[in-house]
């Protein structure tokens, strides 16, 4: 019912910046939270950042002070501003949305994933 399209990945040198976007679309739904997980090669999946419909945020300790998550409720879109990127940030980033409708409760949809590569 809810589809996510994410964009903004790419290759950057250490210390560089990228901004990821995640846009949700569908009919008659409301979003409770959006965010990103990431998974690097040979690493476990980890939650990077999340934001609720009320604007509350949380971040992985490894990205605090460098990444900022925000949202535009009118556009059902979340953004992840990534600054001071490090090689260990290299991963595929998957956005998600927790949403509900009249007939479907507590659902999660996933974006297709976008590659972020940080190297010199």
N, C-alpha and C positions, 0 to 999 in steps of 0.2 A: 504493500500500500504506500509506503514511503520509500523513495529512492534517493540516494545520495550520490552526488558528483563532486569529486575533489580535484583540485589542481594546485599548481604552484611549485611542484618539486623541480629538482634540477641538480646540477653540479656547481659547487662553490669552493673557494679556497678557505682554509682555516681563518677564522675571524670575520668571515662574510655573513650575509644575511639572506634569508628567504622568507616569504610569506605564503602559507598554505591557506586555501579556501575550501569550504565544504558547504554545499548548497543542498537543502532538502526540498523535495517536491512531492505532492500527492493531494488527496482530497480529504477534507474534514478530519484533520488530525491536529494534535497539539504536542509540542516538544517539551520534555522535562529537562533534558540535558543533552549536550553535544560535547565531543572531545576527540582526542586522537590517542591511539595506541601505536607503537612502533615495534618492529622486529628487525634487528640486524643479523647479518650472517653468523651462524653459530651461537646466537644469543637467544635468551628467553624473551617472549613478548612482554612489554611493559606499558603501563599507562603513562602517557606523557603529560597530558593536561586535560581538564574538563571544566565545563561551565554549565550552570543550571539556568533555568528560565528566570530565576530571581537574581542572577548575576553573581552567584557565589562561584569561586574558582578554586581549583587545587592543581598542584604540579608535582611531578617527580622531583626529588631532591636534586638530581643531577642537572636539571634545567632551570631551577629557581634563579631568578635574577637575570636570566638570558632570554627566556621565552615568555610571551604574553598571549593569552587566549582572550578573545572577545567575540561578541555576537551581535547580529542585527536581526532582531525579532521580526520586523516587518518583512524581511527577505528570507527568513528561515535559514540564515547562513552564519557559520562560524568561521573565525579567522585565527590562525596561529602565526604570530610574528616570532621568528627565530633569529636572534642576534648572537654575535660572538660564537659562531658555530665551530665545533670541534670535530676531529675525525671520528670520535666515538658516537657522534650523532648520526653517523651514516646508517641508514635503515630504510625499509619501506614503511611509510606512515599511512595508517588506515584510520579514517575518521569514522565516527559512529554517531547515531542519534537515538536516544531513548524517547519513545513517543507512545501516544495512546489515541484511540478513537472511541466512538460509541460502542462498537462491536469488538474491538481489539484492545486489550489492556497490556501495558508493560512490555512493549515490543522493543527490539533493537534492530536497526538497520545499519549496514556497513557500506562504506565507500569502496571503490575499486582498488585503492592503494596508489600511492605516488612515491617514487624513488627520490631520496635525498642522499647525495654523495658529497662528502667533505674530504678533500684531499689536496695536497700541494703538487 
